Amino acid sequence: MAAGGDETEVEMETPDDTDFSRGSGLGGGRYRPVFTSENGRAVLEMSSIDPTVAVSSLPSPNGPSTSNEIAVRLKSDHEEAEESLPGQGGINASQSLSKLELFGFDSLVNILGLKSMAGDQIQAPSSPRDGDGTLPNYGNPAEDPHKSGTLMGVFVPCLQNILGIIFFIRFSWIVGMAGIGDSLLLVLFCGSCTFLTTISLSAIATNGAMKGGGPYYLIGRALGPEVGVSIGLCFFLGNAVAGALYVLGAVETFLNALPQAGIFRDNETFVRLNGTDVAQSISSPTIHDLQVYGIIVTIILCLIVFGGVKIINRVAPAFLIPVLFSVFCIFIGILLARNNHPAEGITGLSFTSFRDNWSSQYQTTNRAGIPDPNGRIYWSFNALVGLFFPAVTGIMAGSNRSASLKDTQKSIPIGTLGATLATSGLYLVSVLVFGALATREKLLTDRLLTATVAWPLPAITYVGIILSTLGAALQSLTGAPRLLAAIANDDILPILNYFKCADRNEPHAATLFTAFLCIGCVIIGNLDLITPTVTMFFLLCYGGVNLSCFLLDLLDAPSWRPRWRFHHWSLSLVGALICVVIMFSISWAFTVVSLALATLIYYYVSIKGKAGDWGDGFKSAYFQLALRSLRSLGANQVHPKNWYPIPLVFCRPWGELPENVPCHPKLADFANCMKKKGRGMSIFVSILDGDYHECAEDAKAACRALSTYIEYRRCEGVAEIVVAPSMSDGFRGIVQTMGLGNLKPNIIVMRYPEIWRRENLTEIPATFVGIINDCIVANKAVVIVKGLDEWPNEYQRQYGTIDLYWIVKDGGLMLLLSQLLLTKESFESCKIQVFCIAEEDSDAAELKTDVKKFLYDLRMQAEVIVISLKSWDEPTEQQDKSLESYTAAQERVASYLAAMQEKSQREGMPLMADGKPVTVNEQQVEKFLYTTLKLNSTILRYSRMAAVVLVSLPPPPVNHPAYFYMEYMDLLVDNVPRLLMVRGYRRDVVTLFT
């Protein structure tokens, strides 16, 4: 590049009939040369793969620009054919189709689905379930005209659900019972619960794209599918039953306003007002009228819901506007009220009434809520919390319809928070005006005080009550089916597959089921026992949302980046605690019932449900806990009291396995035997020979298959696949790098290669010896299993003894393994025998005493047997049988040594074996063969009926051929059906001290 701003061009001359560069991406594009402008701006022109992408023009290289600015030009193939690069006339435009081939990928336009930026419509995922392995689509799909915005999608549904019947018929009574002071505290207490829940909901909802399911989707993705489904189903039941409650409330109000509309004769009850002796009759609708009208209303509402979001959005204002108008008329009536007008006990807005009604007056009432000293119901602040709290529920009505919203991240926070603050403000103002409006007696005896003061007619309040309850019922019947369909779409519970719903379709099956459930509750008629449970389900959901935000905020994972900034983990924790306090304040019995139901669903999902990893907060918590635990363990050696075996199981067998079996089945059984009550972790490793670049995909597939298999074998562990040029190189890399800190594997477990001589696999001795030497250098313990095919599973009970031939100090590993075997059902009936070797007969008694004392201090029950070296020279039947194997091993060793010497003389080289120089001391070889012969005959003599034999593994002699070591080992294990060769490492794994 020339100094002083001179233009520098990169000239590329190619023949006209030659492509500039072939692309390897989708469409095989070619490079376009890169040039720089006068002021140093680099301009990279790139053609789009898809000709439908709109053109984004760039200024000329000679035009004005800022320094170091890079422009990427997206052009269609058609335009590429019509114009060429400025200043590059030597290159034909048709030859300069360009992609970012240098980076090995196509442009972001094609990879991330950003074609929507140029106007292409991107199909949204069809399921709310994420984490299915497909590439996410980050495009902005074209807006669905049937989807709702903030006002109609969130604010109106929440307002309809929150502003319900309690405000009209019970709120003034609550003010009379609790007084203005406690009523303000009551509204603030309950309102703080929903407000903090709204804050948590806003934070989670703005942390990414949100699909259908509302709070279930949020809780499930934060706390896991089990918690999400259990709380989601409880919340669905709460919404469905709440719909029935709202319908019954509307029907009861209608029949009270128009008694002549009743089909059956009304019920009459006589109550004494204010403890007087005069009993007055109060008529109430019959249960049959409630059932008939309730079923009719429920069917009408369900037909509206069947019409879809478009019909619901049109009908919702017809329910809400009269409700708001009735509230307006109530406040106008309050302002116009005067002393004893419009009814006796009304004082108008009076400071005297305000002062008299400030304090609480908790007392007993009859079932109609009339104060009665002989009444059976005593009202306290806790009881009023249970009565009033349903008046603040409904904040999830908007999020329940998340699949029908245009922009969930904008609509849910603004709409939900707006509805919460509006209704909370209305309640606070109403406490003040109701407390100053009438005497306490009037507040406690006139259940419809709002209708009494409404201007111009009391009928307006009745209309408001009926439409408010019907609006709340409509929103409940709208949100509940969508919640159930979202749970079904996630395919966690197969039993819910009938309620699956395609994306952008109405959940008709779930709506029909919700309608039947609602009608069934309406037929019951009296839902006094179910109502507290419904409130518990709502509180359970609110608590789940708060706990989700608390966990995500506290963990603060890199993916936690909500757009809603006004949140903190302490607020979410306080919100969750308030939910728990309210639950127990209402009724501890119903709290236990609701928690028990959620727990049953949780365990049912855990047992019957399909596993799904949604990246929930618990996984993040486990990850951070694991990191913190790993750091706390440090790099120092673990104390023997805290030592756990972490076996690295070498899955690749010496031989072939059946098809589709990535690991020997008995290796998994043996790995389980090395754990006490299943505690611990195993690492199953297999090595693929080849080049990593060529075998990477095969390694991934093999790792998945191995993980599935060890899970099928019910073995707690992880699977790892390593690609290496050879088994020796792969194992050497594994033994050096596998694990972190003190969580590195400490025991190498593998099968003894019994087939090497039978199938003449001459490469096995060098590999086998190399693996043992690598373990010794890396300070890893080694356990080699001979007779793996005969190893018992958990259902095959063994009898006899577990015999230990304790020859060298191994840190107590052999003793510990024998104790771990006794903890398994298959070996629990066995007894342990410890065999020790004494060089002289005089040492036998002392050695036996010392070993017994040592085992006693280790809390190990075992019989100690001492064998002297002199007894090896005594002829036995077992020794005679082993002599044949000994003689054959001598002949093979002599033959192998003669072949080595002949090759060495012919080539004029020193003795070589396995590519390395070796030194052979024939007397030492003979001594090693004789030692293994004697040990084998001793094992056959004392342990022929043993369930399993453990013997110290001798290390490979230095500078001995690997072939010789395999001969020693073959002679040692000959005719022993089930043998574990154990070599410890330079540390103790057991301790005498407490």
N, C-alpha and C positions, 0 to 999 in steps of 0.2 A: 504494500500500500504506500503510495507516494505521500510525502509530507506536504503540508500547506493546503490540504483539502483537495488535491488533484484527484480526479476520478481514476479509479483503478478497476479494470475489468478482468474477469477470468475468461479467457478465450478458450473454447473447446471446439476443435474442428474434428468432424467425423464425416464419413461418406454419407451421401444423401440417402442411401438405401440401408443404412445401418442404424438400429435402435441405439439410443444413447445409453440406456441402462434398463435392464429388465427388472421389474419389481416382483417381489415375492409375496406381496399382500393380496388383498381381494381385488382383483382386477388387473394385476400386473402392470402397474404404472411405471413411468420412467422419470429420471431426474430432469429438472429444469435448471440450467446454470444459475449460480448465485452471483450477483454483482453488487457493487457498492456505489453509493452516490458520492457527490462531490464532498459533502461534509461528513462522510464516514458512516452513513447509515447503511446497514446491511439489509437487503431486500430479498426475501426468499419467496419465490413464486411457486405455488403448489396447486396442482389441479385436483379437483374433487373426484372421487371414484364414481359417485352417483351423479349422472347428468341432471338430475332434478334439483340439485342444490342451487340456490340462488347465487347470483354473482355478487361478489364483494370487491369493488374496484379499488385499485391502489393509485396513489399519485405517481407521477413519473419519477424515475430515479433522479432526474435533474431538478425536481420541484423542491420547494422549501420543506424542511423537516428538522426535527431535533436530533441531537447527537445520541448515538447508541440506541436509537429506536428501531425495533424490528417489526416488520409488517409481514403477515402471512396472507397470501392472496388465494382465495378459493375460487376456482374458475371451472366452468363446465367443459366437458370434452369438446362440445360443439364450438365453443369460443376458442378453444385451443387450436382448432383446425383453421380458424379464420385470421388469427393474428399472431405475430411472433414477438419475441422479446425485443425491447429497444436496445439497440447497440449490439445485437446478436444476430445479425443478418445471415451469418454463415450457417446458422442452424435452422432447419425447417421447423415450423411450429408443430406439425403433425408428429415430429419425432421427439418433442420436448415435453410430452405428458409427464407430469411429476408427482411423485409421492415421497413421503419421508422414509425412503427405503433404507437409508443409512441407519435408522434407529431400529429396523427390524419389525416395525409395526405399521399399520395403516394410521391415518390421521385420527385425531380425536373425534372428528365428525362421524366416523364410521364405528369406532370402538365404543364410545360412551353414549351413542344415540343422540348426539347433539344436532341431528338433522332438523329437529324441531325448531332450532334457532333460525333455520332458513325456510321454515314454513311447513315441513313435513310433519304429519301427525304420527305420533308414537303410540303404539298399543300398550296400555298399562298392564301390569301383571294381573293374572286372573285370580290369584289367591292371595289372601292376606298373609299367608305364611311366608316367612323369609328364611334365608339360610339354606336354600335348597340346592346351592351349588351353581346356579345360573348367574350370568352377568347381570347386575342390576341395571335398570333403565333409568337414566338420569334426565331424560327429556321431559319437556313440559307439554303434556298432551293437550289437544284442543279442548276447550271448556265444554262440558256437557251442559246443554241448556236446562236440563232437568235438575241439576245440582243447585244447592242453596248457598246463599251467602251468610254473612254474620247475623244479620237481623232475623231473617226467616228461618235460618238453619240452626241457630244456637240461642239467640236472645229470646225470641218468642217462645220456643219450646221450654226453655228453663223458666221463664216468667210464668208460663201456664202451669208448670208442675209445682213451682214454689208457692205461688199465690193461690191457695186453695181454701177449703171449707173452714179450716180452723180459724182463719182471720175473721170470717163472717159470724160464726156461731159460738166460738169459744174464747176469742182473744179478750173481749171485754170482761168475761168471767174470770180469766186468769189475772187480769189487772186488779179485779176486786179481791181475789183470794191472796195474791202475793203482794199487793201494794205496788205503788209506782217504783219504789227503790228496787225491790227484788225483781220486779218485772223487767226493769232496764238491765239488771244483772243477768236475768234469764235470757233475754234477747241477745245480749252481748256474748254470753257463754255459748249458746247454741250457734249464733252467727259466726263466732270466731272459729268454730269447728269447720263450718262450710267454707268460710273465707280462706283459712289455711289450706283446706283441701283444694280449693280453687287455685291457690298459688302453686301447690304441688302439681296439680293437673296441668296448669299452663306450662310449667317447666318441662314436664315429660312430653307433652303434646308438641312442643316446639323443638324437640331434640331430633327431629327427622320426620320423614314421611310416615303418615299414619293411615292405616287401612281400616276396614270395618271392624267393629267390636267395641269401640270406645274404651271404657275403663278396663275391660277384659284384655284388650290388645295391649294397653299400657302396662298393666300389672303382670301379664304373662311374659312380656318381653323384658320386664325388670326383675321379676322374682321367679321366673321359670314357668314352664307349662303346667306343672302340677298345681302350684299356687294359683296361677291365672285361671285355670279351668275350674278349680274348686270355688274360688271367689266369684268367678264369672257366672257359674250356674246358680249360686246362691243369689246373686244380684238379678239374674233373669227371673228366678222364682219371686223375688221381692217385687220386681216391676209387674209381673203378671198378676200377683195377688193384690198389689196396690191398685191395679186397674179395676179389679172387682170392688175394692173398698171405695174408690171414687165413684163408681157406678151406683153402688148402694147408697152412698151419701147423696148423690143427685136425686135418686128416686125417692129417698125418704124425705128430702126437702120438698120435692114436688108434691108428694102425697100429704105432707103437713100443710102446705099452702092451699091445696085443693083436695080436701078430704072426700068430696063427692066423686073424685076420680077413682077411688078405691073400688075394686071389684068385690072384695070380701069385707066383712064387718070389722071395724077398727077395734083394737084392744084398748081397754080403759083401765087405768091404774089410779089409785087415790093416794095422794101424798099430803103431808102436813107442811105448810110453808113456814119457815123460820121458827119451827118448834111450837107453833100454835096448835090448839085443839081442833081447829077447823080443817077438815080434809077436803081437798079439791081434786076433782077428776082431771086426769091428763090422758088424752087419747093418743095412740100411736098406731102407725100402719101395721097390718098383719104381715107375718113372714111370707104368706102366699102372694100378697100384692108386691112385696119387695122382689120375690123370685120372678114373677111374671114380667113386671116392668123391667127388672134388671136384665133378664135374658134378651128382651126386645132391644133395649138400649145397647147392650154389648154387641149384638148382631149388627146393628146399624153402624156402630163405631168400627167394627171389623171390616164391614163393606167399604167404609171410607179408607181404611188402612190398605185394603186390597187394591185400591185405586192407585197407590204409589205416592211418592213424595210430591209429585205435582199437585195431586188432588188434596193431599194433606196441607200443603202450603196455602192452598186456596181456602180451605175450610178453617184453618187455625185462626185467622183474624176474626172470623165470624164468632168464634168462641171468646177471644181475648178482648176485643173492643168493648162488648157489653160489660165485661167484668171490670175493665178499667173505668168505664163510665159509671158503673155502680159505686166504685170506690170514690170517684169524684163526687157523686151525689151524697154519699155518706159524709164526706168532709164539708160539703155545702150545708147539709142538715145540721152538722155540729156547730158550724159558725152561726146558723140562724136559730139555734136552740135557745130557749129562755127558761126561767124558773118554772118547773112543773109544766113545761111545754116542749115537745108535743105529748109528754106523758108524765105522770106523777113520779117523782124521784129524779127527774132531769133538772139539773141546776144551770145548764149552760156552762161555758168555760169560766169556772169560778176558782179563785185562789183558795177559798175555804175548802172546797171539795178536793182540790189538789193537795192541800195540807192534811186533810183527814184521811185521804187515800194513800198517803206516802208510805206508811208502814204496812207490814204484812199482817194478815189475820188468818193464819192457817187453822182449819177446823174440820170437823166431820160433816159429811153430807150424805144424802141418800143417793140412790142410783141415778136420779135425774139431775144431780149436781146442786140440789137445793140444800142450804145449810140446815142441818138437823142434829141436835145433840145426841139423838139416839141412832144416828146414821152409822153405817158400817164402814164407810170409806173415809179415811183420814188423809187429807192432802198436805203434803210437805213440799219443800223446794224440789227434792229429787223426783217426787211424783209429778210435779208440774213440768219438769224437764222431759219426762216421757210423754206427757200430753202435748207439749208445744213443739218438740223437735220435728215431727213430721211437717210442720209449717215451714221449715227451712230446707227440707230435702227437695230433690229435683234438680240439683246442679249438674247431674250427669245426663240430663235429657238431650242436650246438644251433642255431647261426645258420643252418646249412643248411636247417633246418626252420622258418625264420622265418614262413612263410605259415601254419604250423599252430600258432602260439603265440597265446595270448590277449593277452598284453601283452609285446611284444618289448622295449620300453624298460626294463621291470623284469626280465624273465626272463633275457635274454642277459647283462647284466653280472653279476648275482648268481650265476646258474647256472654260467656259464663260469669266473668267477673262483673260485667255490667248488670246482669240480672241479680246476682248476689247482693251487690251494693244497693241496688234500687229497692229490693224487697226488705233488706235489713234497715235501710233508712225509713221505709214506710212503717215498719214495725216499731221502731224507736219513736217516731212522731206519734204513732197511734197510742203508744203507752202513755205519753204525756197528755194527749187530748182526751182519751178515755178516762184517765184518772181525774181530770178536771171537769168532766162532763156531767157526772151523776154521783149520787151517793153510793156508798159501798153496798147497801142493801139492794139498790137497783142493779148494780153491776152483777151481783151474785144471783139474782132471781130472774132477770130478763136475759134469757139465753140469746135472743135475737135483738139485742140492743141496737145493732147496726141497722136492722130493718125499722126499728122504732123511730130513729132519728133521721132516716134517709129522706132526702128531699127529691121530688115532691111526694112520692108514694112509697110505702114499704115494699110494694111489689117489685120495685127495682132491685132491692137487695135479694129477694128470692131468685130473680132472674140471674143476678150475679153469682149467687151460690151455685145454682144449677149449672150454669155455663162454665164456671171455674172448675167445678168437679169433673164435668164432661171434658173440658179441655185437658185437664190433668190425666184423665183416663185415656184420652186419645193419644197423648204423648207417651204414656206408659205402654199402650198397645202398639205404638209405632217403634219404640226403642227396644222392647223385649224381643220381638222376632229377629231383629237385626243382630242383636247380641247373641242369640242362639245360633243363627246362621253363621256368624263369624267363628264361634267355637267349633261348629261342625266343619267349616271350611279348612280349619287348621289340621283336620284329620288326626286328632289326638285320640279321641274315643270313637271306635268303629260303630258303636251303638247310635251315634248321632249322625251317621252318614245320610239318613233320610232327610235331614234338614239342610243339606248343602245347597248353596245357591251360587250360580255363576255371577261373575262380576257385572255390575250395573243392572242386574235383574232384581226383581222384588222377591223377598223370601216368603213365597206363598205357603210352603209347607210349614215353616216355622210360625207364620201368622195364624194358620189354621190350628196348630197345636196350642198356641198361646190363647186363642179364642176359646177352645174347649176347656183349657185350664181355668180361664177367667169365668166361664159360664159355670163350671163345677163349683168354684168358690162362691158365685152368686147364689147358686141353689142352696148352699149351706145356710146362707142368709145371715147368720150371726157369726161374725168373724172376730169377736172380742179376744179370743185366745190366739188368733193368728196375727192380729195387728201388731203386737209387740215384736213378734218374730220378723215381720216385714221390716220394721224399724231397725232391728238388729242386722238384717241383711244389708240395708243401706249403710249402716255404720261400719259393717265389715268391709264393704267396698271402699268407703272413704278412708278407713284405716289402711287398707291395702295400697291405695294411691299414695298416701302420705309415707308409708314405709318404703314404697318403691322410690319415691323422690329422695327420701332420707338416705337410702342405700346408694343410689346413683350419685348423689351429691357428696356423700362422705367418701366414696371410693375415688370419685373424680377421675375416671378413666379418660384416656385421650379422646374417645368417641363422645364423651359427655360435653356437648357444646350447645345448650339450649339457647334459642333466641330470646326467650323470656328471662331477663336478667334479675328480676326482683324475686330472688329465692335464696334460701339458705337451709342447710341441713337441719339446723336447730329449729326452724319454723316447722319443718315437716315432722320432726320428732315430737314437738309440742302438739301438732295437729293429731298425730297418731295416739298420743297419750290422752288427749281430750276425747277422742272416739271411744277409747277403752273406758274412761271414767263415765261417760254418758251411758254406755252399754250396761255397766254394773249399777248405775244410778237408776236406770229404768227398771231392770229386773235381773238379778243375778241368775235366776233359774232359766229365763229365756236366753240370757247370754251363753250359758253353758249349753243349752240345746242348739243354738245357732253355731257355736264353735264346734260342737260334736258333729253336726251335719257337715260342716265344711271340712272337718278332719276326715270323716268317712269318704267324702268325695275325693279328697286328696289321696288317700291310700288306694282307692279304687282306680284313680288315674295312674298312680305309680305301678299298680299291678297289671291292669288291663290296657293302659294307654300305650300309644306308640311313642318311642323316645324321640325327642326333638331338641336340638341345640339352637336356642334363639339368642345366644350371647347375653344371657340374663345377668343381673347384678350379682347373684350368688356365685356364678362362675368367676366373675371379676374379683369377688371377695376371696374365693378360694385361691385364686392366683396370687393376690397380694399377700394373703396369709402364708402361702407357700414360700414366697420370696422373703418375707420377714422371718419365717422359721428357718429358712436356709441360711440367711445372714446370721441369725442368732446361734446356729450350730457352729458357725465359724469353720476354720480349716484345721483346727486341732483334732487330735484323735478323740473319738467318743469313748467315754468311760465304759468299762466292761458291763456295768449294770444297765447301761442304756444301749448296749450293742444289739442291733437287729441284723439278721442275715438279709442281704440284698442280692439274691442270686442272679447272675447273668446266664441265662439258659441258652446254650448253643444249639439252635434248632436244626441246623443242617446235619443230617445223619450221615454216618459212614455207610452209604447204600441208598437205595431208592425207597420212597414212601408211596403209599397208594395215591391215586389221582385225587386232586383237590384237597389234599391234607398237607398243610404247610409245616406241620410240626408233629413229631412223634407223640401220640396220645398219652403215653406213659410219662413223657417228660413233664407235661402239665400236672399229672398226678404227683410226680416226685417233687415238683416245685411247691405244690401245696403242702407236702409233708415237711417242708423246711420252715413253715410258719406256725406260730402258736396262735390257735384260734383264728386263723386267717389273717392275722395282723402282719403287715409287711408288703413289700412290693417286689415283683419279679420283672426282669427285663428279658424278653424273648428276642433273640437276635438271629438273623439269617444272612448269609453272604451270597451275593450273586456275582459270578465271575463275568468280567467284561469291562467295557468302557462306560464310564458314568454317563456321558452325553448320549450314548446309544441306548442305555438300559434304564434311564431315569424313569420313564413311564412304566416300564415293567416293575421297577422297584416300588413305585407308588401302589400299583395294583397288588403286588405281593404283600406290602405292608397292610393294606386294607384287609386282604384275605387272612393274614396272620392275626390281626386284631380281632376280627370276627371269630376266628377259631378259638383263641384263648378265652374270649368272652363266653363262647358256647361251652367250653370246658370248665366254666366257672372258676377261673384262675385270675386273681387280681394281679394285673401287670400291664405292661406296655409293650408294644411291638416295634422293632426297629429293623430296617433292611439296609444293608450296606453294599454298595457296588465297589468291587476292587478287582485288580488284575488276577489275583489268586486268593485262595482261602487264607494263606499265611499272612499276606499283606493286609487283607481285610481285618483279620483278627488282631493283628498288631496295632492297627489304627483304633479298633474298638476298645482294646484294653487300656489304651492311653487316654482316650478322650471321652469315653462314655460316662455320663453322670455329671453332677455339679457338686462341688464342695464335699461335704460328708455324706452326700446322697449318691456317691459313686458305688457301683456294684463291688461287693467285697468277696464274693464266691463265684467261681466259674464252674458251671455244671455242664457236663457233656457226656455223651455215650461212649463206652469203650468200643473201639473199632474191631469187633470180633470177626468181621468178614474179610479183613485185609489179606489173610493168607488163603482163605477158601476161594476168593475170587481173584487172587494174584494182583492186588492193587498195590504196586510197588511204591507209589507216591505217598501212600498214607503214613508210613513210619516217619518220614522227615517232617510232614505236616503235623502229626500228632506230637512229636518231640518238640517241634518249634513252638507249638501252642503252650505246652507245659513250661518250657523255658521262658516264654514271654510272661506267663503268669507269675513265675518266680521273680523275674526282674521287676515286674510292676507291683510286687508285694500283694498278690491276690491269692486267696485260698482256692483250692481246686478240689472238686468232688467228681470222680469219674464213676459212672454207673455201669456195672457189668451185669448182664441178664435183664436188660430194661424191658424186654418183651414179657417177662414174667413178673414185673412189678405189680403189686396188688392195687386195685382201685379202692375207693372209700367203702365199697360194699363187701369186699372180700376180707373177712376177718382172719387174722393170722394168729397162730399159736406157736409156742416154743420160746426161743430166746433171741435176743439181739446181742450178738457177740462182737466185742471190740478187741482187736489186737493192737494194743497201745504200745508202740515200739519207740517212737520218738516224741519229743515235746512239740505239740502243735497249738499251744495256747488254750487247750481245752475244747477245741472245735469238735473233735470226734465225740467227746462226752456230751456236749451240748446238742449235737445232731441226734444222738440216741434218745435224749430226753424229749426233743421235739417229735420224734417218731412215736413216742409213747402217748402223746397228746392226741393222736389220730385214732379214730375208731378201729381202723384195720390193724393197728399194732398195740392197742391198749391192753390186751390180754397177755402180752409178752413180758419176759423178764430180761434184765440186762446182766450180761457176764463180761467182766473185764479181764483179758488175758495179758499178763506182763511177762517179759523175757528177762530172766536172771542169768548172768554169766556163770556164776558158781552156785552150788547147792547151799552153801553157807549164807548167801545173800537172800535166799528166797523168803525166809520167815520175816526178816526185817523189811524187805520190799513190800510184802503183803500187808504188814501192819501200817506202813507209811501210806500206801495207796488207799486202804480202808479209811484211815483218818482223813485223808484228803477228800475222798468222796463224801464222807459224813459232813465235813465242813461245807461242801458244795450242795448239800441237801439232795443228794442223789442216792437212790437205793440200787445197789448192784452187788453181785457176787464177784469176789476177786479170786482169780486163779493165776498162780505163778508157775511158769514153765522154765526149767533150766536148759542151758544149751547142751548139756550132756545128754539129756533125754532125746535130743535130735538124732543121736547116733544109734539109738536103740531101733532095731528093725521092727517095722509095723506093716500091717497089710496095706495101709494107705500109702506108705512109702514105696512099697513094691510096685503099686500101680503107677506112681508118679515117676518111677525110674524109666519107664518106657518113653514118657514125654521128655525126660531129661536127656536120655541118649539121643533122641531125635533132634532135640535142640542143639546138642553138641555137634552133631553131624552137619546141621544147616549152618551153624556159625563157622565151623571149619571150612565148609565149602565156600561161604561168602567171603571169608578172609583170604582163602587161596585165590579167588577170582580178583580180589582187590590187589593182592601182591603181584599177580601175573600182569594185570593192567599197568601197575606202577612200574614194573621192570620193562615192559614193552615200550612205554612212553617216556621212560626216564624221569618220572615224576615221583614225588613222595606219595605216601598212601593218601588217597582221596575218597571221601564218601559224602554224598549229597552236595557235591560242589565245594567241600571244605576239607582241609587237611586234618587227618585224624592220627591219633597215636593208640596203638593196640598193644596192651599188655595181656598176653594170653593167660597168664596165671590169674590176673585180676578178673578177666572174663570168666574163667572157670570158677573162681570164688563166688562171683555174683550169681552164676547159674546154680551153684550148689546152695547158696543162701535162699534163693527163691524156691528151690526144690524143697528144702527143709520146712520153710514157712508154709508152703502149699500142703505138704503132708500133715503138718500140725493142724492146719485149718480143717482138712478132711477128717482128721482123727477126732477133734473135739467139737466141731461145729457142722457136722454133716446134716443135722436136723434143725439147724438154726433158721429162723425166719429171714434174717438178713445178717450179713457179716460186714463189719467195718474194719479196714486195715489201713495202716499208714502207707501213703504213696511214696515210694523211693524216688528221689529226683534223678533225672537223666545224668549219668556220669559224664564229666567233662571230657571232650575229645574222643568220645566213643561214637561209633556209627549209630545212627538212629535204628538201623536194622537190629543191632545187638540189644538195644533197650526194649524193642518190641518182643524179642525172644524172652528176655527176663520177665516181662509183663505176662506174656502168654503162659509161661511156666507157673507164674504166681496165681493166675486166675483159673488154671485148668481144673475142670470138673467141679468148680464152685458155682452153684446155680444163680445165686443172687449176692453180689458183692459191691461194696462201696469203697473205693480207694480215696482216702482223704489226706490232703496236705494242707496244714494251716499256714499262717503267715506270721510275721514278726510282731505279734502282739497278742495279749490275752483277751479272750472273749467271755470268760467266766471269772468270778471273783469270790473269795471266801468271806468277804465282809458285807455287812448289811448296808 
